[in-house]
């Protein structure tokens, strides 16, 4: 089953996986304190604005981590740095950026991990933001409403690998974050 890009958010961790039929030549890299989805060296040139973006950032004060499938990660993080509550930062940023204006009307998905964790999606027909009490998955296609999911991995790199290896089609790369309540650990997995 192809669900496109997806995230899993839990109270103490979150992960994001890029799945792609159209642009598989990407990887997650560490850059300027963030995890960024970027083209590989052998990727064909493109002017597609949805190919490269920060997919995981933490706030300056280290209280929240933000994960998502596009440029919404930056304004959500910036709003949290300004003192917005996580739910408000998610809602305002998802509404402002709206779904991607590509040929598929791709939804934007994002999550916040912190004192209270949230998952959100903006689709062509809805905006959904929910507090999470357990691991919750939302994807750009097919599973585009938050739903509970099993999640056993606890370390950041193991969590990224877990999402990469899920049974959904066309895995490309993955990023993850975990917290012990005072610090965040990030990890990535770009395949074998």
Residue pairs with C-beta under 8 A, 6 or more apart in sequence:
1 142
1 167
1 168
1 169
2 19
2 21
2 141
2 142
2 168
2 169
2 170
3 19
3 139
3 140
3 141
3 142
3 143
3 168
3 169
4 19
4 20
4 106
4 139
4 140
4 141
4 142
5 16
5 17
5 18
5 19
5 20
5 69
5 109
5 139
5 140
6 16
6 17
6 19
6 109
6 137
6 138
6 139
6 140
6 143
6 163
6 168
7 14
7 15
7 16
7 17
7 67
7 68
7 69
7 109
7 110
7 111
7 119
7 137
7 138
7 139
8 14
8 15
8 135
8 136
8 137
8 149
8 151
8 163
9 67
9 111
9 112
9 113
9 117
9 118
9 119
9 132
9 135
9 136
10 113
10 117
10 132
10 134
10 135
10 136
10 151
11 113
11 117
11 132
11 133
11 134
12 113
12 117
12 178
12 179
12 180
12 181
13 113
13 151
13 154
13 156
13 159
13 176
13 177
13 178
13 179
14 65
14 67
14 111
14 113
14 117
14 176
14 177
15 67
15 159
15 160
15 162
15 163
15 174
15 175
15 176
15 177
16 55
16 56
16 67
16 68
16 69
16 163
16 174
16 175
16 176
17 163
17 164
17 166
17 168
17 171
17 172
17 173
17 174
18 26
18 28
18 37
18 55
18 69
18 171
18 172
18 173
18 174
19 168
19 169
19 170
19 171
19 172
20 26
20 170
20 172
21 170
23 39
23 43
23 46
23 48
23 51
23 172
24 170
24 172
25 39
25 40
25 42
25 43
25 44
26 37
26 38
26 39
26 40
26 43
26 51
26 52
26 172
26 173
27 37
27 38
27 40
27 172
27 173
27 190
28 35
28 36
28 37
28 38
28 55
28 160
28 173
28 174
28 175
28 188
28 189
28 190
29 35
29 36
29 38
29 188
30 36
30 186
30 188
31 38
31 54
33 57
33 58
34 54
34 56
34 57
34 73
35 54
35 55
35 56
35 57
35 175
35 186
35 188
36 52
36 53
36 54
36 55
37 51
37 52
37 53
37 54
37 55
37 173
37 175
38 52
39 46
39 51
39 52
48 102
50 70
50 100
50 102
50 106
53 69
53 70
53 71
53 73
54 71
54 73
54 74
55 67
55 68
55 69
55 73
55 175
56 65
56 66
56 67
56 73
56 175
56 176
56 177
56 186
57 65
57 66
57 73
57 74
57 77
58 64
58 65
58 66
58 77
58 177
58 184
58 186
59 65
59 66
59 77
59 80
59 81
60 81
61 81
62 182
62 183
62 184
63 80
63 114
63 115
64 77
64 80
64 86
64 112
64 113
64 114
65 112
65 113
65 114
65 177
65 179
65 184
65 186
66 73
66 76
66 77
66 80
66 110
66 111
66 112
67 73
67 110
67 111
67 112
67 113
67 175
67 177
68 76
68 108
68 109
68 110
68 111
69 108
69 109
69 110
69 140
70 97
70 100
70 108
71 97
72 93
72 94
72 97
72 108
72 110
73 110
75 89
75 92
75 93
75 96
75 97
76 89
76 90
76 93
76 110
76 112
79 88
79 89
79 92
79 93
80 86
80 89
80 112
80 114
84 92
86 112
86 114
86 116
86 117
86 118
87 116
87 118
87 129
87 131
89 112
90 110
90 111
90 112
90 118
90 120
90 129
91 120
91 127
91 129
93 110
94 108
94 110
94 120
94 121
94 122
94 127
94 129
95 122
95 127
97 108
97 122
98 108
98 122
99 105
99 106
99 107
99 108
99 122
99 123
99 124
100 106
100 107
100 108
104 141
105 123
105 124
106 140
106 141
107 121
107 122
107 123
107 124
107 140
107 144
108 121
108 122
109 119
109 120
109 121
109 138
109 139
109 140
110 119
110 120
110 121
111 117
111 118
111 119
111 120
111 132
112 118
113 177
113 179
113 184
114 179
116 131
117 131
117 132
118 129
118 130
118 131
118 132
119 129
119 130
119 132
119 136
119 138
119 146
120 127
120 128
120 129
120 130
120 138
121 127
121 128
121 138
121 144
121 145
121 146
123 144
128 138
128 145
128 146
130 136
130 146
132 146
134 148
135 148
135 149
135 150
135 151
136 146
136 147
136 148
136 149
137 143
137 146
137 147
137 148
137 149
138 144
138 145
138 146
138 147
139 168
151 159
151 162
152 162
153 159
153 161
153 162
153 176
154 178
155 178
155 185
155 187
156 176
156 177
156 178
156 185
156 186
156 187
157 176
157 187
157 188
157 189
158 187
159 176
159 178
159 187
160 174
160 175
160 176
160 187
160 188
160 189
161 174
161 189
163 174
163 176
163 189
164 171
164 173
164 174
164 189
164 191
165 171
171 191
172 191
173 188
173 189
173 190
173 191
174 188
174 189
174 190
175 186
175 187
175 188
175 189
176 186
176 187
176 188
177 184
177 185
177 186
177 187
178 184
178 185
178 187
179 185
